[in-house]
Amino acid sequence: MKFTNIWNTTNLVANYLLGGNGEYRKITLSCEEESLTLPVTPIKYNVTTSQNNKVIDILDFGEAILFGNAKLKKLKFGYFFPNLDRHAGHKYIVGDQKTPAECIDLITKWKESKKPVRVIITDSPVNLMMAIMDFNYYEKDASRDIWYEISFEEYKDLNTPPANNDKEIDDETGLKNRPAENQESVANSVNNQANIVSNRQDNSNGGIPIKMTGGIQAPHGCFDNISNQSQATIKGISNARDILEASKAAYGTYKQLRTFKDKNNLLHAGLQYVRSGLQGGAFKI
């Protein structure tokens, strides 16, 4: 029996077993607008599914299993891209009429594009978005057929949005864009804080608002009617109050600060700064 007849018989039996009902099974790869149906369907394929379970050793009990999440599915298969001049007209050529070089160039381009490829195997559970992990090819005789092995791993889209998520995907990061901050709301918040601070008046300072915390300055013109020395004293007091306000947030009350002052040189220095300002005679805290 001629080699061609043996080859045809083997492929017919294999495709019948894989595809059923005497129809040839096909494997189609597609990436965006391009697709490739393998010229010759591989005789077999292998899908691996794993679970990320952990085995732990418990004292006085022994080993136990902690169940984890499913790992990415893996797929691999291999066969050959036929030299069409040699295999033209054979029934096992069930896919695209592409040369081995064209098939290799297309798959290599998809692999290097860093984009997922959909793999569909007819009459099987395999219809998955996958990433090409390895693609190897070689010649082993003088037939000009190129044999290959290819492996995939499942691709899961991390940007799958809920039904009401219409945010666009950033071209550079590949992630969903976050909503821009509402600048008007931020400005209103800052202005409100400034108004609140400005309205806080010390009962003993003649009703003049001073700088409190957060770098918010006293209203313009409030120092116009006092001397330069008094203005410097007021500003010194406001700086010291900044220290006290920050310390108060960390430790609680001013009473607690007095308890800690002998143990903390920084707080002690801050209190001394306030006392020296008060001795100027401008205001009292």
Rosetta blueprint (number, residue, H / E / L):
1 M L
2 K L
3 F H
4 T H
5 N H
6 I H
7 W H
8 N H
9 T H
10 T H
11 N H
12 L H
13 V H
14 A H
15 N H
16 Y H
17 L H
18 L H
19 G H
20 G L
21 N L
22 G L
23 E L
24 Y L
25 R L
26 K L
27 I E
28 T E
29 L E
30 S E
31 C E
32 E L
33 E L
34 E E
35 S E
36 L E
37 T E
38 L L
39 P L
40 V L
41 T L
42 P L
43 I L
44 K L
45 Y E
46 N E
47 V E
48 T E
49 T L
50 S L
51 Q E
52 N L
53 N L
54 K E
55 V E
56 I E
57 D E
58 I E
59 L L
60 D L
61 F L
62 G E
63 E E
64 A E
65 I E
66 L E
67 F L
68 G L
69 N L
70 A E
71 K L
72 L L
73 K L
74 K E
75 L E
76 K E
77 F E
78 G E
79 Y E
80 F E
81 F E
82 P L
83 N L
84 L H
85 D H
86 R H
87 H H
88 A L
89 G L
90 H L
91 K L
92 Y L
93 I L
94 V L
95 G L
96 D L
97 Q L
98 K L
99 T L
100 P H
101 A H
102 E H
103 C H
104 I H
105 D H
106 L H
107 I H
108 T H
109 K H
110 W H
111 K H
112 E H
113 S L
114 K L
115 K L
116 P L
117 V E
118 R E
119 V E
120 I E
121 I E
122 T L
123 D L
124 S L
125 P L
126 V L
127 N E
128 L E
129 M E
130 M E
131 A E
132 I E
133 M E
134 D E
135 F E
136 N E
137 Y E
138 Y E
139 E L
140 K L
141 D L
142 A L
143 S L
144 R L
145 D L
146 I E
147 W E
148 Y E
149 E E
150 I E
151 S E
152 F E
153 E E
154 E E
155 Y L
156 K L
157 D L
158 L L
159 N L
160 T L
161 P L
162 P L
163 A L
164 N L
165 N L
166 D L
167 K L
168 E L
169 I E
170 D L
171 D L
172 E L
173 T L
174 G L
175 L L
176 K E
177 N L
178 R L
179 P L
180 A L
181 E L
182 N L
183 Q H
184 E H
185 S H
186 V H
187 A H
188 N H
189 S H
190 V H
191 N H
192 N H
193 Q H
194 A H
195 N H
196 I H
197 V H
198 S H
199 N H
200 R L
201 Q L
202 D L
203 N L
204 S L
205 N L
206 G L
207 G L
208 I L
209 P L
210 I L
211 K L
212 M L
213 T L
214 G L
215 G L
216 I L
217 Q L
218 A L
219 P L
220 H L
221 G L
222 C L
223 F L
224 D L
225 N L
226 I L
227 S L
228 N H
229 Q H
230 S H
231 Q H
232 A H
233 T H
234 I H
235 K H
236 G H
237 I H
238 S H
239 N H
240 A H
241 R H
242 D H
243 I H
244 L H
245 E H
246 A H
247 S H
248 K H
249 A H
250 A H
251 Y H
252 G L
253 T L
254 Y H
255 K H
256 Q H
257 L H
258 R H
259 T H
260 F H
261 K L
262 D L
263 K L
264 N L
265 N H
266 L H
267 L H
268 H H
269 A H
270 G H
271 L H
272 Q H
273 Y H
274 V H
275 R H
276 S H
277 G H
278 L H
279 Q L
280 G L
281 G L
282 A L
283 F L
284 K L
285 I L
